[in-house]
């Protein structure tokens, strides 16, 4: 089984501004091993989606966003009229 090694720099927050990885001191360098099989595993792919269900969910979400937009505009207009009233 082959592995991929990832080298990263674990520095406390705010220690450096925009430091590059080559500037990481040895004390903060960490390495983790990831199985290559876990990265290329095909059984974990997305399941087949039913297009009608996806369309219903998208339509419902879109209607809710438009509804909140219109309610927000209406509330804004009422507040504007009260302020200028």
N, C-alpha and C positions, 0 to 999 in steps of 0.2 A: 504494500500500500504506500503510495507516494504522498508526501506532505509538502505544503507550502508554508514558508516561514514569513511572518509579517513582523517587521521591526517598526516600533513606534516610540515616541518620546512622551513619557508621562511626567509632565512638569506641573507643579502647583499653579493654580489660576493666578494670572497677573504677574508671573515671574518675568516673562519676556513680552515684548510687543509683537512684532511681526518677524520672529526668528525663523530661519529655515531649518529643515531637518538635519542638515549637515552640521549645524551649530549645537546640536544636542549633546550635553556632557554624558560621559559614560555612566554616571550614577543614575541618570534618568532613562536610559535606554532599556526598553523592554522588548521581549521577543515572544511571540506565540506561534504555535504550530497548528495548522488547519489541515485536516485530511482533504486531499484533492477530490476524493469521491464525494465528500459532503458538498463541495462547491458545484459539482457537475451532476448531481443526482437528478434524474429525470422524473421520478415518481412524485416529487413534490411540486409538480407543475400545477397551474391553475386548472380547476375543473371546468368542464364545458358549461357555459352559461346559456340559459334560455333567453333568447332575444326578447320575447314578450315580457318576461319579468324585468329585464334590464330596462326596457322602454317604459314600463309602468313606474319603476323607481325613479328614473330620470325625470319623467313627466311630473311626478309628485314633488320631487325636490325643486324642480324649476317653478312650479306653481307656488310653492311656499316662499321661495326667494322673491318672486314677483309680488306676492301678497304683502310680505314684510316691507318691500320697497314702497308700495302704494300706501300702506298704513303709515310708514314713516313720513312720506310726502304730505299726507293729510294732516298728521300731527304737527308737522313743521309749518304748514299753512295756517292752522289754527293758532299756534303760538305766535306766528308773525302778525296775524290780525289782532291778537290780544296786545302784543307789544306796541303796535302802532295805533291801537284803538283809542 
